Amino acid sequence: MADGTTKPVVLVVACALIDVEGRLLLTKRPEGKALTGLWEFPGGKVEPGETPEHAIIRELEEELGITMSVAGLTPLTFASYPYTEFHLLMPVFGCRRWQGTVVPREGQAIAWVGPNALSGYAMPPADEPLKETLPRLLKLWREER
């Protein structure tokens, strides 16, 4: 950093789950967690020795009770943000195919949201740029299919 200080880099993953209607799943951070009440894309920390793909598969099974395969994940973009205590680096995957029904297992609220409606949801600072980036990327992704 320009001022000579360093922060630990924390690697987390997120997933833009896209339903058959083209909506994205957002989850609301529950009481007791940092950034309580803000909406985000589901995901979480990458554990030591874990790939980002396997981390998102594990996190979505734990948080939402769904399963998916690595082949069903598409890398879309990433977020990089300097929080006070650490620097967050977050690969974001897209997924249209999973098994099971989305059920919030951690007391979090969920919402299926059209890509152009993301701007109406308060998100953590690292997620804010995704409100503009994801709708454009998803449009391109649809056109390629």
N, CA, C and O of each residue as an XYZ file, in Angstrom:
580
protein
N       0.843     -1.178      0.000
C       0.000      0.000      0.000
C       0.884      1.236      0.000
O       2.045      1.179      0.407
N       0.343      2.329     -0.448
C       1.118      3.554     -0.582
C       1.654      4.047      0.751
O       2.731      4.642      0.795
N       0.917      3.811      1.856
C       1.369      4.299      3.157
C       2.264      3.301      3.878
O       2.643      3.534      5.026
N       2.610      2.193      3.227
C       3.519      1.229      3.813
C       2.862      0.202      4.725
O       3.554     -0.684      5.227
N       1.561      0.283      4.958
C       0.894     -0.702      5.807
C       0.358     -1.841      4.948
O       0.100     -1.687      3.754
N       0.202     -2.979      5.594
C      -0.379     -4.118      4.892
C      -1.527     -4.674      5.706
O      -1.575     -4.532      6.928
N      -2.433     -5.298      5.019
C      -3.584     -5.938      5.646
C      -3.628     -7.366      5.138
O      -3.195     -7.642      4.019
N      -4.150     -8.281      5.953
C      -4.321     -9.630      5.432
C      -5.365     -9.641      4.310
O      -6.352     -8.908      4.357
N      -5.130    -10.476      3.317
C      -6.097    -10.663      2.245
C      -6.985    -11.840      2.633
O      -6.494    -12.931      2.923
N      -8.284    -11.610      2.634
C      -9.250    -12.650      2.956
C      -9.936    -13.061      1.660
O     -10.533    -12.235      0.969
N      -9.841    -14.347      1.341
C     -10.442    -14.880      0.122
C     -11.809    -15.462      0.446
O     -11.923    -16.416      1.215
N     -12.836    -14.884     -0.144
C     -14.195    -15.397     -0.022
C     -14.728    -15.622     -1.436
O     -14.180    -15.090     -2.401
N     -15.790    -16.405     -1.556
C     -16.416    -16.656     -2.852
C     -17.893    -16.318     -2.763
O     -18.496    -16.374     -1.692
N     -18.460    -15.969     -3.896
C     -19.891    -15.696     -3.973
C     -20.438    -16.307     -5.251
O     -19.700    -16.588     -6.195
N     -21.753    -16.507     -5.257
C     -22.387    -17.114     -6.420
C     -23.646    -16.352     -6.788
O     -24.486    -16.053     -5.939
N     -23.759    -16.048     -8.062
C     -24.986    -15.486     -8.612
C     -25.820    -16.672     -9.085
O     -25.665    -17.141    -10.213
N     -26.715    -17.157     -8.205
C     -27.642    -18.216     -8.596
C     -28.713    -17.581     -9.470
O     -29.312    -16.575     -9.089
N     -28.956    -18.156    -10.626
C     -29.884    -17.578    -11.594
C     -30.995    -18.593    -11.847
O     -30.736    -19.706    -12.306
N     -32.239    -18.202    -11.543
C     -33.352    -19.132    -11.729
C     -33.842    -19.109    -13.177
O     -33.310    -18.367    -14.002
N     -34.858    -19.923    -13.485
C     -35.346    -20.049    -14.859
C     -35.943    -18.745    -15.386
O     -36.062    -18.571    -16.598
N     -36.313    -17.843    -14.508
C     -36.859    -16.543    -14.911
C     -35.770    -15.478    -15.042
O     -36.065    -14.319    -15.335
N     -34.503    -15.871    -14.825
C     -33.394    -14.932    -14.947
C     -33.161    -14.070    -13.728
O     -32.419    -13.090    -13.789
N     -33.796    -14.431    -12.606
C     -33.615    -13.661    -11.364
C     -32.409    -14.182    -10.599
O     -32.018    -15.340    -10.746
N     -31.824    -13.314     -9.782
C     -30.667    -13.645     -8.954
C     -31.106    -13.811     -7.507
O     -32.009    -13.121     -7.034
N     -30.453    -14.735     -6.813
C     -30.750    -14.931     -5.396
C     -29.868    -14.022     -4.547
O     -28.645    -14.007     -4.686
N     -30.516    -13.267     -3.666
C     -29.810    -12.479     -2.656
C     -30.175    -13.035     -1.292
O     -31.290    -13.508     -1.073
N     -29.210    -12.969     -0.374
C     -29.476    -13.356      1.010
C     -29.188    -12.153      1.898
O     -28.293    -11.356      1.617
N     -29.953    -12.036      2.965
C     -29.803    -10.911      3.884
C     -28.987    -11.364      5.089
O     -29.291    -12.387      5.703
N     -27.965    -10.611      5.420
C     -27.105    -10.969      6.549
C     -27.917    -10.908      7.837
O     -28.511     -9.878      8.156
N     -27.941    -12.031      8.584
C     -28.779    -12.090      9.789
C     -28.174    -11.327     10.966
O     -27.007    -10.938     10.943
N     -28.998    -11.123     11.996
C     -28.555    -10.485     13.243
C     -27.334    -11.227     13.782
O     -27.234    -12.448     13.669
N     -26.422    -10.479     14.362
C     -25.254    -11.075     14.993
C     -24.049    -11.211     14.084
O     -22.961    -11.532     14.561
N     -24.207    -10.976     12.788
C     -23.081    -11.032     11.868
C     -22.670     -9.616     11.496
O     -23.472     -8.684     11.574
N     -21.422     -9.464     11.092
C     -20.968     -8.161     10.599
C     -21.850     -7.749      9.422
O     -22.309     -8.601      8.661
N     -22.081     -6.477      9.276
C     -22.886     -5.930      8.183
C     -24.319     -6.459      8.193
O     -24.921     -6.683      7.142
N     -24.853     -6.656      9.402
C     -26.221     -7.141      9.595
C     -27.210     -6.341      8.758
O     -27.124     -5.115      8.677
N     -28.145     -7.048      8.141
C     -29.236     -6.413      7.416
C     -28.942     -6.059      5.973
O     -29.846     -5.651      5.245
N     -27.695     -6.205      5.542
C     -27.372     -5.916      4.151
C     -27.583     -7.170      3.299
O     -27.451     -8.294      3.781
N     -27.908     -6.956      2.042
C     -28.144     -8.056      1.097
C     -26.847     -8.394      0.379
O     -26.036     -7.511      0.100
N     -26.654     -9.672      0.083
C     -25.437    -10.100     -0.597
C     -25.719    -11.342     -1.429
O     -26.780    -11.957     -1.321
N     -24.753    -11.693     -2.255
C     -24.824    -12.939     -2.992
C     -24.321    -14.041     -2.061
O     -23.347    -13.832     -1.337
N     -24.963    -15.206     -2.067
C     -24.555    -16.254     -1.136
C     -23.121    -16.709     -1.390
O     -22.627    -16.676     -2.517
N     -22.473    -17.134     -0.315
C     -21.099    -17.614     -0.402
C     -20.434    -17.549      0.948
O     -21.106    -17.525      1.980
N     -19.114    -17.520      0.948
C     -18.387    -17.456      2.205
C     -16.897    -17.650      2.012
O     -16.387    -17.635      0.892
N     -16.211    -17.833      3.132
C     -14.750    -17.949      3.130
C     -14.275    -19.240      2.483
O     -14.913    -20.288      2.577
N     -13.125    -19.121      1.818
C     -12.428    -20.281      1.274
C     -11.557    -20.830      2.393
O     -10.741    -20.104      2.961
N     -11.726    -22.098      2.709
C     -10.939    -22.738      3.764
C      -9.551    -23.111      3.240
O      -9.378    -23.275      2.033
N      -8.552    -23.251      4.132
C      -7.205    -23.644      3.697
C      -7.248    -24.954      2.901
O      -7.896    -25.918      3.306
N      -6.551    -24.970      1.770
C      -6.475    -26.158      0.930
C      -7.680    -26.357      0.015
O      -7.743    -27.344     -0.717
N      -8.630    -25.436      0.051
C      -9.864    -25.566     -0.727
C      -9.783    -24.665     -1.968
O      -9.257    -23.554     -1.893
N     -10.294    -25.133     -3.088
C     -10.379    -24.276     -4.265
C     -11.601    -23.376     -4.136
O     -12.533    -23.711     -3.406
N     -11.616    -22.237     -4.832
C     -12.811    -21.392     -4.799
C     -14.069    -22.144     -5.243
O     -15.137    -21.957     -4.660
N     -13.952    -22.988     -6.264
C     -15.111    -23.750     -6.747
C     -15.654    -24.682     -5.672
O     -16.865    -24.742     -5.458
N     -14.783    -25.398     -5.005
C     -15.250    -26.310     -3.960
C     -15.782    -25.544     -2.746
O     -16.686    -26.016     -2.056
N     -15.217    -24.362     -2.489
C     -15.709    -23.543     -1.379
C     -17.148    -23.091     -1.638
O     -17.979    -23.134     -0.732
N     -17.449    -22.656     -2.871
C     -18.809    -22.179     -3.133
C     -19.793    -23.342     -3.113
O     -20.926    -23.178     -2.660
N     -19.388    -24.494     -3.587
C     -20.258    -25.680     -3.519
C     -20.555    -26.018     -2.063
O     -21.705    -26.280     -1.712
N     -19.522    -26.016     -1.206
C     -19.709    -26.314      0.215
C     -20.589    -25.255      0.885
O     -21.525    -25.591      1.609
N     -20.291    -23.995      0.644
C     -21.042    -22.908      1.286
C     -22.520    -22.940      0.905
O     -23.375    -22.742      1.769
N     -22.837    -23.181     -0.353
C     -24.242    -23.173     -0.769
C     -24.997    -24.384     -0.230
O     -26.200    -24.310      0.018
N     -24.294    -25.489     -0.051
C     -24.949    -26.638      0.583
C     -25.228    -26.320      2.052
O     -26.312    -26.617      2.555
N     -24.248    -25.715      2.745
C     -24.425    -25.377      4.156
C     -25.489    -24.297      4.364
O     -26.332    -24.423      5.253
N     -25.456    -23.247      3.560
C     -26.341    -22.096      3.752
C     -27.744    -22.289      3.185
O     -28.726    -21.804      3.747
N     -27.824    -23.016      2.043
C     -29.086    -23.050      1.306
C     -29.605    -24.453      1.003
O     -30.699    -24.598      0.457
N     -28.839    -25.490      1.349
C     -29.300    -26.858      1.153
C     -29.351    -27.318     -0.288
O     -30.105    -28.234     -0.616
N     -28.561    -26.700     -1.161
C     -28.539    -27.126     -2.555
C     -27.173    -27.699     -2.902
O     -26.173    -27.390     -2.254
N     -27.144    -28.530     -3.920
C     -25.883    -29.101     -4.391
C     -25.696    -28.729     -5.856
O     -26.655    -28.510     -6.597
N     -24.442    -28.666     -6.240
C     -24.094    -28.341     -7.624
C     -22.739    -28.953     -7.924
O     -22.056    -29.452     -7.030
N     -22.356    -28.910     -9.197
C     -21.062    -29.453     -9.596
C     -20.149    -28.323    -10.064
O     -20.607    -27.232    -10.403
N     -18.879    -28.603    -10.075
C     -17.903    -27.628    -10.574
C     -18.232    -27.280    -12.028
O     -18.104    -26.125    -12.434
N     -18.656    -28.281    -12.813
C     -18.982    -28.047    -14.221
C     -20.140    -27.066    -14.388
O     -20.258    -26.432    -15.437
N     -20.989    -26.930    -13.381
C     -22.124    -26.024    -13.458
C     -21.807    -24.592    -13.067
O     -22.681    -23.728    -13.127
N     -20.570    -24.327    -12.665
C     -20.163    -22.986    -12.251
C     -19.462    -22.264    -13.402
O     -18.645    -22.854    -14.108
N     -19.785    -20.996    -13.581
C     -19.133    -20.163    -14.582
C     -18.504    -18.963    -13.884
O     -19.213    -18.192    -13.238
N     -17.184    -18.789    -14.001
C     -16.574    -17.590    -13.418
C     -17.122    -16.348    -14.125
O     -17.105    -16.268    -15.353
N     -17.607    -15.382    -13.343
C     -18.192    -14.180    -13.933
C     -17.327    -12.941    -13.755
O     -17.046    -12.231    -14.720
N     -16.905    -12.681    -12.517
C     -16.153    -11.472    -12.209
C     -15.521    -11.646    -10.831
O     -15.524    -12.750    -10.286
N     -14.987    -10.586    -10.270
C     -14.495    -10.635     -8.898
C     -14.662     -9.258     -8.277
O     -14.829     -8.257     -8.974
N     -14.614     -9.231     -6.960
C     -14.634     -7.980     -6.215
C     -13.367     -7.910     -5.379
O     -12.864     -8.931     -4.908
N     -12.858     -6.704     -5.199
C     -11.674     -6.464     -4.383
C     -11.956     -5.197     -3.596
O     -12.229     -4.143     -4.171
N     -11.886     -5.310     -2.248
C     -12.280     -4.160     -1.436
C     -11.444     -4.070     -0.161
O     -11.251     -5.074      0.524
N     -10.939     -2.858      0.166
C     -10.125     -2.669      1.372
C     -10.977     -2.325      2.603
O     -11.192     -1.151      2.902
N     -11.454     -3.341      3.304
C     -12.118     -3.085      4.586
C     -11.061     -2.612      5.583
O      -9.866     -2.705      5.303
N     -11.483     -2.110      6.735
C     -10.561     -1.547      7.721
C      -9.515     -2.555      8.189
O      -8.327     -2.239      8.239
N      -9.950     -3.761      8.531
C      -9.045     -4.755      9.126
C      -8.418     -5.727      8.127
O      -7.433     -6.387      8.458
N      -8.963     -5.830      6.917
C      -8.474     -6.798      5.930
C      -8.848     -6.324      4.534
O      -9.666     -5.421      4.363
N      -8.237     -6.948      3.549
C      -8.593     -6.689      2.154
C      -9.345     -7.908      1.640
O      -8.831     -9.025      1.687
N     -10.551     -7.695      1.156
C     -11.383     -8.796      0.669
C     -11.168     -9.008     -0.824
O     -11.195     -8.059     -1.608
N     -10.957    -10.258     -1.205
C     -10.882    -10.653     -2.602
C     -11.957    -11.715     -2.802
O     -11.961    -12.734     -2.112
N     -12.879    -11.478     -3.756
C     -14.041    -12.346     -3.891
C     -14.319    -12.715     -5.348
O     -14.895    -11.915     -6.085
N     -13.912    -13.931     -5.777
C     -14.369    -14.412     -7.078
C     -15.886    -14.623     -7.029
O     -16.426    -15.092     -6.027
N     -16.560    -14.270     -8.125
C     -18.004    -14.433     -8.219
C     -18.306    -15.386     -9.377
O     -17.907    -15.153    -10.518
N     -19.018    -16.461     -9.052
C     -19.415    -17.451    -10.042
C     -20.886    -17.276    -10.390
O     -21.663    -16.751     -9.592
N     -21.257    -17.713    -11.570
C     -22.654    -17.806    -11.952
C     -23.052    -19.271    -11.987
O     -22.233    -20.132    -12.308
N     -24.305    -19.557    -11.658
C     -24.785    -20.938    -11.691
C     -26.267    -20.944    -12.045
O     -27.067    -20.256    -11.410
N     -26.625    -21.717    -13.050
C     -28.018    -21.872    -13.472
C     -28.570    -23.252    -13.123
O     -29.782    -23.463    -13.177
N     -27.693    -24.194    -12.765
C     -28.128    -25.575    -12.519
C     -27.670    -26.041    -11.146
O     -26.480    -26.019    -10.834
N     -28.619    -26.459    -10.340
C     -28.321    -27.038     -9.037
C     -29.412    -28.035     -8.706
O     -30.467    -28.065     -9.340
N     -29.136    -28.849     -7.703
C     -30.102    -29.832     -7.250
C     -30.631    -29.406     -5.891
O     -29.895    -28.902     -5.043
N     -31.932    -29.623     -5.705
C     -32.559    -29.286     -4.441
C     -33.299    -27.964     -4.520
O     -33.250    -27.251     -5.523
N     -33.983    -27.664     -3.434
C     -34.746    -26.424     -3.311
C     -34.012    -25.488     -2.365
O     -33.559    -25.907     -1.299
N     -33.895    -24.244     -2.742
C     -33.226    -23.245     -1.901
C     -34.024    -23.067     -0.610
O     -35.192    -22.678     -0.630
N     -33.365    -23.361      0.513
C     -33.967    -23.205      1.837
C     -32.941    -22.497      2.718
O     -31.851    -23.028      2.933
N     -33.263    -21.314      3.229
C     -32.295    -20.616      4.090
C     -32.085    -21.374      5.398
O     -33.015    -21.530      6.190
N     -30.861    -21.840      5.618
C     -30.551    -22.668      6.789
C     -29.927    -21.903      7.944
O     -29.714    -22.477      9.012
N     -29.630    -20.621      7.757
C     -28.937    -19.855      8.797
C     -29.766    -18.678      9.289
O     -29.221    -17.711      9.819
N     -31.061    -18.756      9.117
C     -31.934    -17.696      9.587
C     -31.941    -16.457      8.715
O     -32.491    -15.428      9.107
N     -31.341    -16.539      7.548
C     -31.270    -15.385      6.665
C     -32.529    -15.290      5.789
O     -33.112    -16.303      5.402
N     -32.925    -14.067      5.495
C     -33.989    -13.843      4.516
C     -33.387    -14.025      3.126
O     -32.188    -13.823      2.932
N     -34.219    -14.405      2.163
C     -33.768    -14.523      0.783
C     -34.732    -13.762     -0.118
O     -35.891    -13.530      0.229
N     -34.219    -13.382     -1.282
C     -35.050    -12.708     -2.278
C     -34.526    -13.063     -3.666
O     -33.320    -13.039     -3.912
N     -35.451    -13.392     -4.571
C     -35.111    -13.573     -5.989
C     -35.365    -12.233     -6.662
O     -36.478    -11.709     -6.615
N     -34.334    -11.680     -7.287
C     -34.363    -10.298     -7.761
C     -33.946    -10.240     -9.230
O     -32.967    -10.871     -9.628
N     -34.683     -9.492    -10.020
C     -34.263     -9.253    -11.398
C     -32.954     -8.484    -11.414
O     -32.733     -7.635    -10.551
N     -32.071     -8.765    -12.384
C     -30.762     -8.105    -12.413
C     -30.846     -6.575    -12.378
O     -30.002     -5.924    -11.762
N     -31.843     -6.010    -13.024
C     -31.950     -4.554    -13.052
C     -32.540     -3.974    -11.775
O     -32.584     -2.754    -11.617
N     -32.998     -4.832    -10.856
C     -33.550     -4.364     -9.575
C     -32.515     -4.397     -8.453
O     -32.828     -4.026     -7.322
N     -31.299     -4.831     -8.741
C     -30.268     -4.926     -7.704
C     -29.999     -3.595     -7.031
O     -29.666     -3.559     -5.847
N     -30.138     -2.505     -7.763
C     -29.834     -1.183     -7.200
C     -30.734     -0.831     -6.016
O     -30.399      0.058     -5.233
N     -31.858     -1.506     -5.876
C     -32.769     -1.230     -4.774
C     -32.425     -1.944     -3.482
O     -33.164     -1.828     -2.504
N     -31.318     -2.680     -3.449
C     -30.924     -3.457     -2.270
C     -29.617     -2.921     -1.707
O     -28.630     -2.784     -2.431
N     -29.611     -2.617     -0.410
C     -28.386     -2.169      0.262
C     -27.455     -3.364      0.420
O     -27.861     -4.411      0.924
N     -26.216     -3.209     -0.009
C     -25.244     -4.298      0.011
C     -23.963     -3.871      0.708
O     -23.703     -2.676      0.850
N     -23.153     -4.844      1.149
C     -21.836     -4.501      1.701
C     -21.005     -3.743      0.656
O     -21.226     -3.912     -0.544
N     -20.068     -2.923      1.091
C     -19.277     -2.130      0.145
C     -18.610     -2.957     -0.949
O     -18.543     -2.509     -2.093
N     -18.118     -4.139     -0.632
C     -17.453     -4.967     -1.645
C     -18.421     -5.415     -2.734
O     -18.012     -5.631     -3.875
N     -19.702     -5.557     -2.392
C     -20.707     -6.034     -3.341
C     -21.308     -4.913     -4.189
O     -21.842     -5.177     -5.266
N     -21.229     -3.687     -3.728
C     -21.879     -2.566     -4.419
C     -21.560     -2.501     -5.917
O     -22.485     -2.335     -6.712
N     -20.287     -2.625     -6.344
C     -20.007     -2.551     -7.787
C     -20.690     -3.657     -8.600
O     -20.901     -3.503     -9.803
N     -21.031     -4.762     -7.951
C     -21.662     -5.868     -8.656
C     -23.064     -5.513     -9.140
O     -23.578     -6.144    -10.063
N     -23.683     -4.512     -8.529
C     -25.026     -4.086     -8.947
C     -25.036     -3.621    -10.401
O     -26.035     -3.788    -11.100
N     -23.940     -3.046    -10.851
C     -23.835     -2.597    -12.243
C     -23.171     -3.650    -13.123
O     -23.564     -3.837    -14.275
N     -22.176     -4.330    -12.590
C     -21.411     -5.289    -13.376
C     -22.223     -6.528    -13.745
O     -22.217     -6.946    -14.902
N     -22.921     -7.118    -12.776
C     -23.614     -8.380    -13.030
C     -24.710     -8.285    -14.091
O     -24.770     -9.168    -14.947
N     -25.575     -7.277    -14.091
C     -26.575     -7.221    -15.165
C     -25.949     -7.221    -16.567
O     -26.462     -7.878    -17.473
N     -24.843     -6.489    -16.747
C     -24.170     -6.477    -18.056
C     -23.580     -7.845    -18.389
O     -23.724     -8.334    -19.509
N     -22.914     -8.462    -17.406
C     -22.311     -9.771    -17.646
C     -23.368    -10.836    -17.934
O     -23.181    -11.679    -18.811
N     -24.460    -10.796    -17.206
C     -25.515    -11.788    -17.417
C     -26.156    -11.628    -18.786
O     -26.534    -12.616    -19.416
N     -26.278    -10.401    -19.244
C     -26.819    -10.167    -20.585
C     -25.885    -10.782    -21.636
O     -26.349    -11.449    -22.560
N     -24.592    -10.565    -21.499
C     -23.621    -11.148    -22.416
C     -23.643    -12.670    -22.344
O     -23.564    -13.347    -23.369
N     -23.749    -13.196    -21.147
C     -23.767    -14.649    -20.924
C     -24.983    -15.265    -21.623
O     -24.874    -16.318    -22.251
N     -26.127    -14.614    -21.514
C     -27.348    -15.108    -22.190
C     -27.175    -15.088    -23.701
O     -27.593    -16.018    -24.391
N     -26.559    -14.031    -24.213
C     -26.381    -13.899    -25.654
C     -25.432    -14.950    -26.215
O     -25.560    -15.345    -27.373
N     -24.472    -15.410    -25.396
C     -23.520    -16.424    -25.848
C     -24.130    -17.812    -25.902
O     -23.620    -18.677    -26.614
N     -25.197    -18.043    -25.176
C     -25.798    -19.383    -25.079
C     -26.611    -19.687    -26.267
O     -27.191    -20.769    -26.357
